[in-house]
């Protein structure tokens, strides 16, 4: 059997570490060519040793993406697990797609910020973008063998984060430690805060819009505290197909890396006899103002507005984690930056990068008032 030659970008974060475990459990299938981390040198060496990777790169010490692309080309890498987070990764995601390399993608910021450019480039290069987020993996699986014209609605499930039952007027008193205590998932700090504000689900709506070429009006969100149903699709005949599983990132990672085959994920199947109930709640958009903003941006279907929202949120979350602003102020930063957006979509990846820098400046100017 010819092994898949794989690279992992962001091998030391929560998603990347889970990816390392999945690849290690399937060493008869994968040959690891390279692993990267931003600055966690010890974690990078551990990942390299565990997977017997040929190369290990600290991205904080390389000037551009050429080193990574050169390795991908010289070593004939088949697929890259892109587990690094943040808007700074947009150009690298685009470069990998432009290079013609299949990508298992966990970086939602790249699609939110430059979705049209990246998806169009993937189509032109014949590249598969395999979603790693649990919600998008669920949608991908539910759509297999289905015709898109029969889709009535795609509903992404959300845990509701740590504040799903907290009254909105109590958001003024949220502290950092509370916001970082996710009830279901073990994730990095930024995405955990995004889950607490529920903008994470707004970003995922936008990501789904591009990944699956679905009109905004056919996308919705529902709160599902147990995180067992990861998303579901309703068809025009009244049928609904859902994907279920325990809340563990190894499952969607394994599906993306093994596609079109299924491989070992090390995750136990769900026992529905032990799962006493499944709960579904409508999100309170007045309480979760960030989700409300994201849904409004989605409806306008402007990639530039999406980029402005994404960049503003990232800068606001950094400020919150540093104690510079309150939890409730995150939405105000986003609204301010969006109000200054040009609503003129980038025509190429360089313009997209310029827009990112511009919106970072707008966000820093607003945050300076605090």
C-alpha positions, 0 to 999 in steps of 0.5 A: 500500500502506498502511504499518503505523504502528509504535512502538519501545520500547527502541530502543537495546538489543540487541533494539531496535537489531535492530528498528530495522535490520529496520524500516529495511530495510522502509521501504516497509512501515512508518512509524515514529511513535515510538521510546523509550530509557530514558537513551541520548539519543545512541542515541535520536537516531540511531534517530529519524534513521534511521527518520525517526520523528515522536517520540523519548522518553527514558522516564527523563524522563517520569513515567508511561505516559500520554505514550506511550499518548497518542501511540499513540492520537493517531497511530493506531499499529498495532503496538508493538515492545516491546524494553525489558527488566525488570520495571519495564515490566510496567505499560506492557505492560499499558497498551498491551494495555489500550489495544487496540494490537497488541504485538510483545513481547520483554519476558518479565518482563511475562508471567512477572510478570503473565501471566494479567492481560495475556493475559486483557486481550489476549483481552478487547481482541482484541489480538495479542501477537506473541512476539519471543523466538526460542524463542516465535517458533519455537513460534508458527510451528510451531503455525500451522495446528495444533490445540492438542489434538494437541500432546503436548509443546513443547520450548524449546531452550537454548544452555546459555550459557557454562557448558554444559560447565563442572562444577557444582563450578566455579561457585563461581569464576565471574567477571563477565567469564566470565558475560558471554561468551555463545558464540552471542548478542549480548545485554544484560548482564542476559539474558546472565547469565540465560542463564549461570544458565539461569534465562532458559530457566525464564522462557521456559517460564513465558512459553510457558505463558501465551502459548500456553495450554499446561499446564506438564506439556507444557513442557520444555527441552533444551540445543542448543549450536548455537542452530540449532533454536529450539524444536520441538513434538511431536504425539500422532501422533509427528510433530515440527515444528521451526523452524530458523535462524541465531542472529539476533534480526532473524528473529523480529523480522521475523516478528512485525512482518510477521505474517501476512506475511513480510518481509525480515530481512537474515538469511541462510538457514541452509546445512545442508550447512555445518552439520556437526552438531546437538547436543542435551543434557539440562540438569543441573538440579543444576548449573543450580539456577536452572533447577531452581527455575524448573521447580518454580515452573512446576509449581506454576502460581502467577503470584505465585510466578513474580513472586517468582522473576522479581523476586528474580532481577532484583535478584540479577543486579544485585547480581552485576554490581556484584560484591556477590554471587557467581554461585552466590549468585543461586539463594539469593536467588531461593529466599529470596524465593520462600519468603516469597511469599504464593501469592496471585495479583494480581487486577489490575495495581495489585496486581501492581505492589505485589507487585513492590515487595514482592518487591524489598524482600524481595530487598534485605533478603536481599542486605543480609546480604552 
